[in-house]
């Protein structure tokens, strides 16, 4: 499966770490009845809300209680902010999903919260959405999990927001979804918990010398993705102290420039991946061996020094859960 088939069309453990995102809810429940009444009044006063999104504006009359997500790549962030998402589109089961087609980084949380499959194999099903009786529908702008072409139909069923997860970090997406769902405090808590964890790991690791490249390795005969400094993967590595190498101009074969990755021919990896360290996206040890075994790449600084590392199979889509998994992996690798 190539990077294009992993990221573009698919777009697409934390539970074991014991991280709780529901502290705000618990503290609210433990408040006195008088405080609870005041909080309820304040909450009621903030609705209805007019939300500006990728397709315009929509009025959400009251705090949602039954959200459905037509975007698999957005569902993880909804779970991370403890939004009441009850059903989500699922993809074909694979080595990066559970048996239902939910991404493996958040599948245990989905099971714990009884998340239903809205429709399988990313095959849009309007009747399934109607049957779910949602009070908010979440749609993404692009990717195989996008239902944006059905926006008008969906918006007739329930208020519908369209988000772009491709041009922002999961933290920025969490803030956007927090406003639309009334989960602002939970979104902030998720970001603060994650940031504290990153700071802790960064203080414990020993960084390699020089600069690093992020590569989605597809092998000979195909274009290979090389991470840009402006991409979310690069930003995660930089948050830990790694320095991301610039990509020489004139190598990108993409028809339309992207913020996250440049695509270069296999042969041009010898020009584009000159970092002292290379991180392989959505990879395990077997992919590292394949990369190091390519004769064309034998003289890369990272190969010669044995400084090629896997980023783990869930690293293709960075949400709260996969980002935490990646930070933990890097912490262990460079401890």
Secondary structure, 3 states (H helix, E strand, C coil): CCHHHHHHCCCCCHHHHCCCCCHHHHHHHCCCHHHHHHHHHHHHHCCCEEEEECCEEEEECCCCCCEEECCHHHHHHHHHCCCCEEEECCCCCCCCECCCCCEHHHHHHHHHCCCEECCCCCCCCHHHHHHHCCCEEEEECCCCCCCHHHHHHHHHHCCEEEECCCCCCHHHHHHHHHHHHCCHHHHHHHHHHHHHHHHHHHHHCCCCCCCEEEEECCCCCCCEEEECCCCHHHHHHHHCCCCECCCCCCCCCCCCCCCCEEEECCCCHHHHCCCCEEEECCECHHHHHHHHHCHHHCCCHHHHCCCEEECECCCCCCCHHHHHHHHHHHHHHCC
